[in-house]
Amino acid sequence: MSEHGYESGRLNLPFVGICTFGKYPYIQDWDSIDADVAVLGAPYDFGCQWRAGARMGPRAIREASTLFSFGHAGAYDFEDDITYLDPSEVKIVDIGDADIVHTDTMQSHANIEYGVRKILAAGAVPVVMGGDHSVNIPCINAFDDHAPIHVVQIDAHLDFVDERHGVSFGHGNPMRRAAEKPYVTGLSQIGIRNVSSTARDGYIDARKMGSDIHSVRQFRKLGVDGMLARIPKGARYYLTIDIDAFDPSIAPGTGTPSHGGFLYYEVLELIDGLAQRGDIVGVDLVEVAPDYDMTGCTSTLAAQILMNTIGRMLYHR
């Protein structure tokens, strides 16, 4: 008899049932969250400067994640010889989406922040699926009573614009807004490359405000261990992943693709090392715009990296 766990419950194959994240239980009452990790959708994309469509990201990532629902016995990784996400040891729930009010940035952001605060109040780790990168702003806001945090950003763009044409809360602004928080101890900005939304003065400001900035090529010269050595050890990390950090050859479904990006294992090994180096206390993954990728591989990549992040984050605690 095998030990994959299918004998202990319904078969529940990926193409049947309801598409919650990873087919984990849906919790509608945000005052009744009882979990190690709670997944929240933030289907907001009014902060985009180029191609919109990331509002459909949470729905697409949820559907893709059913491929990795693993039956009833967790996920065995033969390379690590570890079973991650063992349901007897970890509890994960999907609490649905924050309410988005079309064209109203501040109320939509407030509703996202409310959801993250509810997760933190329940003692769970928030994992937020965007949406464009501006959804990171309310996520970071929610950590004011759960400080300090060090922000680790995996992204093609610096996102350190202060204000442009009166816009301070778009998807080019989140890392600037994070750096302004007294409880954010610093930023590690990894994967930055090519023409960015941030001008040279933004890079100067970022470094003055505590950012350590590395491109993909610089990351590869350092290696994973070298990059990790530059991130404060033993810290509380907030991890924000823009899907455009990955090369568009594997992640075309995004609003602002940038060639020269990461491959899957580079990011996975970095996240695995980060989970061992300190405590990942919050995660968001943003900018999946599924309509630009008819194959669905971008959504699958997003779901896979989130599942692996959650697994390693909980295992190494």
C-alpha positions as CSV (number, residue, x, y, z in Angstrom):
1,M,0.0,0.0,0.0
2,S,1.4,3.4,-0.9
3,E,1.6,6.3,1.5
4,H,0.3,9.1,-0.7
5,G,-2.8,9.3,1.4
6,Y,-5.5,8.9,-1.2
7,E,-6.9,5.9,0.6
8,S,-7.9,8.1,3.6
9,G,-10.3,10.4,1.7
10,R,-11.9,11.4,-1.6
11,L,-9.6,11.2,-4.6
12,N,-10.3,14.9,-5.3
13,L,-8.2,15.2,-8.5
14,P,-7.1,18.6,-9.6
15,F,-9.8,19.0,-12.3
16,V,-12.7,18.4,-9.9
17,G,-14.1,20.5,-7.1
18,I,-13.9,24.1,-6.0
19,C,-10.8,26.1,-6.9
20,T,-9.6,27.4,-3.5
21,F,-5.9,27.9,-3.2
22,G,-4.4,24.4,-3.1
23,K,-7.9,23.1,-2.4
24,Y,-7.4,24.2,1.2
25,P,-10.6,25.0,3.2
26,Y,-12.4,28.3,2.5
27,I,-13.0,30.4,5.5
28,Q,-15.7,33.1,4.9
29,D,-15.7,34.4,8.5
30,W,-12.6,36.5,9.0
31,D,-13.1,36.4,12.7
32,S,-12.8,32.6,12.7
33,I,-9.4,32.2,11.1
34,D,-7.5,29.3,12.7
35,A,-4.5,28.4,10.6
36,D,-0.7,28.6,10.2
37,V,-1.1,30.4,6.9
38,A,-4.1,32.2,5.4
39,V,-4.2,33.0,1.7
40,L,-5.9,36.3,0.6
41,G,-6.7,37.4,-2.9
42,A,-6.2,41.1,-3.8
43,P,-7.6,41.4,-7.3
44,Y,-6.7,45.1,-7.8
45,D,-4.9,46.4,-10.9
46,F,-5.7,50.1,-11.1
47,G,-2.1,51.0,-10.2
48,C,-0.7,49.8,-13.6
49,Q,1.3,52.1,-15.8
50,W,1.2,49.8,-18.9
51,R,-0.9,46.6,-19.4
52,A,-3.7,45.9,-16.9
53,G,-5.2,42.5,-16.2
54,A,-3.6,41.4,-12.9
55,R,-7.1,41.7,-11.3
56,M,-7.6,38.2,-12.7
57,G,-4.4,36.9,-11.1
58,P,-5.8,35.5,-7.9
59,R,-8.5,33.5,-9.7
60,A,-5.9,32.1,-12.2
61,I,-3.4,31.2,-9.5
62,R,-6.1,29.5,-7.5
63,E,-7.1,27.4,-10.5
64,A,-3.4,26.5,-11.3
65,S,-2.8,25.7,-7.6
66,T,-5.2,22.7,-7.7
67,L,-2.5,20.9,-9.7
68,F,-0.4,21.0,-6.5
69,S,-3.1,20.0,-4.0
70,F,-1.2,16.7,-3.3
71,G,-4.1,14.5,-2.1
72,H,-4.0,13.9,1.6
73,A,-0.4,13.4,2.6
74,G,1.5,16.5,1.8
75,A,4.1,17.0,-0.9
76,Y,7.2,14.8,-0.9
77,D,10.3,16.4,-2.5
78,F,12.8,13.7,-3.4
79,E,15.6,16.2,-3.9
80,D,15.3,17.4,-0.3
81,D,13.9,14.1,1.0
82,I,11.3,16.1,2.9
83,T,7.5,15.9,2.9
84,Y,6.3,19.5,2.9
85,L,2.8,20.7,3.8
86,D,1.9,17.6,5.8
87,P,-1.7,18.2,6.8
88,S,-1.1,16.6,10.2
89,E,1.5,19.3,11.0
90,V,0.4,22.5,9.2
91,K,-3.0,24.2,8.6
92,I,-3.6,26.4,5.6
93,V,-6.8,28.2,4.7
94,D,-8.1,30.4,1.8
95,I,-10.1,33.4,3.1
96,G,-11.2,34.6,-0.4
97,D,-10.6,38.0,-1.8
98,A,-10.5,41.5,-0.3
99,D,-13.4,43.7,-1.6
100,I,-12.2,45.9,-4.5
101,V,-14.1,49.1,-5.3
102,H,-13.5,49.8,-9.0
103,T,-11.6,53.1,-9.6
104,D,-11.2,53.7,-5.8
105,T,-7.6,53.1,-4.9
106,M,-7.7,54.2,-1.3
107,Q,-10.8,52.1,-0.3
108,S,-9.6,49.1,-2.2
109,H,-6.2,49.3,-0.5
110,A,-8.0,49.8,2.9
111,N,-10.0,46.6,2.3
112,I,-6.8,44.7,1.5
113,E,-5.1,46.0,4.6
114,Y,-8.2,45.0,6.7
115,G,-7.9,41.4,5.4
116,V,-4.1,41.2,6.2
117,R,-4.8,42.6,9.7
118,K,-7.4,39.9,10.3
119,I,-4.9,37.2,9.3
120,L,-2.2,38.7,11.6
121,A,-4.6,39.0,14.5
122,A,-5.4,35.3,14.1
123,G,-1.7,34.5,14.5
124,A,-1.4,33.3,10.9
125,V,1.1,34.2,8.2
126,P,-0.6,36.2,5.4
127,V,0.0,35.1,1.8
128,V,-1.5,37.6,-0.6
129,M,-2.1,37.0,-4.3
130,G,-2.2,40.2,-6.4
131,G,-3.2,42.1,-8.3
132,D,-0.6,44.7,-9.3
133,H,2.3,45.5,-7.0
134,S,0.6,48.5,-5.4
135,V,-1.3,45.9,-3.2
136,N,2.0,45.5,-1.3
137,I,1.4,49.0,0.2
138,P,-1.6,48.0,2.3
139,C,0.1,44.7,3.2
140,I,3.1,46.5,4.6
141,N,0.8,49.0,6.4
142,A,-0.8,46.1,8.3
143,F,2.5,45.2,9.9
144,D,2.7,48.3,12.0
145,D,1.9,46.3,15.1
146,H,4.0,43.3,14.0
147,A,7.3,44.9,13.7
148,P,10.1,45.0,12.8
149,I,10.3,43.6,9.3
150,H,13.0,43.4,6.6
151,V,11.5,43.5,3.1
152,V,12.9,41.1,0.5
153,Q,11.8,42.1,-3.0
154,I,12.2,39.7,-6.0
155,D,11.4,41.9,-9.0
156,A,12.5,43.3,-12.4
157,H,11.7,46.8,-11.3
158,L,12.8,48.9,-8.3
159,D,9.3,50.3,-7.6
160,F,10.8,53.2,-5.7
161,V,9.1,56.2,-7.3
162,D,8.0,58.8,-4.7
163,E,5.4,60.6,-6.7
164,R,4.6,61.0,-10.4
165,H,1.8,63.2,-11.8
166,G,0.2,63.1,-8.3
167,V,0.3,59.3,-8.1
168,S,1.9,57.9,-4.9
169,F,0.1,54.6,-4.5
170,G,0.6,52.9,-7.9
171,H,2.6,49.9,-8.7
172,G,5.8,51.9,-9.2
173,N,5.6,53.2,-5.6
174,P,5.4,50.3,-3.1
175,M,9.1,50.0,-2.1
176,R,9.3,53.7,-1.5
177,R,6.3,53.6,0.7
178,A,7.8,50.6,2.5
179,A,11.1,52.3,3.1
180,E,9.3,55.2,4.7
181,K,7.9,53.0,7.5
182,P,9.9,53.2,10.8
183,Y,9.3,49.5,11.4
184,V,10.9,48.5,8.0
185,T,14.5,48.0,8.9
186,G,15.8,47.7,5.3
187,L,15.1,46.3,1.9
188,S,16.9,43.7,-0.2
189,Q,15.9,44.4,-3.9
190,I,16.9,41.5,-6.1
191,G,16.5,40.9,-9.8
192,I,16.3,44.6,-10.8
193,R,17.3,45.1,-14.5
194,N,16.9,46.9,-17.8
195,V,14.8,50.1,-18.0
196,S,13.0,50.6,-14.8
197,S,10.0,52.7,-13.7
198,T,12.5,54.4,-11.3
199,A,14.9,57.0,-12.5
200,R,18.5,57.3,-11.3
201,D,17.6,59.6,-8.4
202,G,15.2,56.9,-7.1
203,Y,18.1,54.5,-6.9
204,I,20.2,57.0,-5.0
205,D,17.3,57.6,-2.6
206,A,16.7,53.9,-2.2
207,R,20.3,53.3,-1.1
208,K,20.1,56.2,1.3
209,M,17.0,54.8,2.8
210,G,18.5,51.3,3.4
211,S,18.1,49.4,0.2
212,D,20.6,46.8,-1.1
213,I,20.0,46.5,-4.8
214,H,21.2,43.7,-7.1
215,S,20.4,42.8,-10.7
216,V,20.0,39.2,-12.0
217,R,23.5,39.3,-13.4
218,Q,24.9,40.6,-10.1
219,F,22.9,37.9,-8.3
220,R,24.4,35.2,-10.5
221,K,28.0,36.4,-9.8
222,L,27.3,36.3,-6.1
223,G,25.4,33.0,-6.1
224,V,22.6,32.1,-3.8
225,D,24.8,31.9,-0.7
226,G,26.5,35.2,-1.5
227,M,23.2,36.9,-1.9
228,L,21.8,35.5,1.3
229,A,24.9,36.6,3.1
230,R,23.9,40.2,2.3
231,I,20.5,39.8,3.9
232,P,20.4,40.3,7.7
233,K,20.4,37.0,9.5
234,G,17.8,36.1,12.0
235,A,15.4,38.8,10.8
236,R,11.7,38.8,10.3
237,Y,11.3,38.9,6.5
238,Y,8.4,40.2,4.5
239,L,8.8,38.6,1.0
240,T,7.3,40.3,-2.0
241,I,7.5,38.5,-5.4
242,D,6.7,40.2,-8.7
243,I,6.2,37.5,-11.3
244,D,8.1,39.7,-13.8
245,A,11.2,38.9,-11.8
246,F,11.2,35.7,-13.8
247,D,12.2,35.7,-17.4
248,P,9.2,36.2,-19.8
249,S,10.2,33.0,-21.5
250,I,8.7,31.2,-18.5
251,A,6.4,34.0,-17.3
252,P,4.9,35.9,-20.2
253,G,1.6,36.6,-18.4
254,T,2.4,39.9,-16.8
255,G,1.9,43.5,-17.6
256,T,5.5,44.7,-17.8
257,P,7.7,41.7,-18.9
258,S,11.5,42.2,-18.9
259,H,13.9,39.9,-20.6
260,G,17.0,38.7,-18.7
261,G,15.0,37.4,-15.7
262,F,15.4,34.6,-13.2
263,L,14.7,30.9,-13.8
264,Y,12.6,28.9,-11.4
265,Y,15.3,27.2,-9.4
266,E,17.3,30.4,-8.8
267,V,14.3,31.9,-7.0
268,L,13.3,28.7,-5.2
269,E,16.8,28.2,-3.8
270,L,16.9,31.8,-2.7
271,I,13.6,31.5,-0.9
272,D,14.6,28.2,0.7
273,G,17.8,29.8,2.0
274,L,15.8,32.8,3.2
275,A,13.4,30.5,5.2
276,Q,16.4,28.9,6.9
277,R,18.2,32.3,7.5
278,G,15.3,33.9,9.4
279,D,11.5,34.0,9.8
280,I,9.3,34.8,6.8
281,V,6.3,36.5,8.4
282,G,4.4,37.6,5.3
283,V,4.3,37.0,1.5
284,D,2.8,38.6,-1.5
285,L,3.0,37.5,-5.1
286,V,1.8,40.0,-7.7
287,E,1.4,41.0,-11.3
288,V,0.2,37.7,-12.8
289,A,-2.0,38.8,-15.7
290,P,-3.3,35.6,-17.2
291,D,-4.8,37.0,-20.3
292,Y,-1.4,37.5,-21.8
293,D,-0.5,33.8,-21.5
294,M,-2.8,31.4,-23.2
295,T,-0.7,28.5,-22.0
296,G,-1.3,29.2,-18.4
297,C,2.3,28.6,-17.5
298,T,2.7,31.9,-15.7
299,S,-0.2,31.1,-13.3
300,T,1.2,27.6,-12.8
301,L,4.6,29.1,-12.0
302,A,3.0,31.5,-9.5
303,A,1.1,28.7,-7.8
304,Q,4.2,26.4,-7.7
305,I,6.4,29.1,-6.2
306,L,3.8,30.0,-3.6
307,M,3.3,26.4,-2.6
308,N,7.0,25.8,-2.3
309,T,7.4,29.1,-0.3
310,I,4.7,28.1,2.1
311,G,6.1,24.6,2.5
312,R,9.7,25.7,3.2
313,M,8.6,28.6,5.4
314,L,6.6,26.3,7.7
315,Y,9.1,23.4,7.6
316,H,12.1,25.5,8.6
317,R,10.4,27.3,11.4
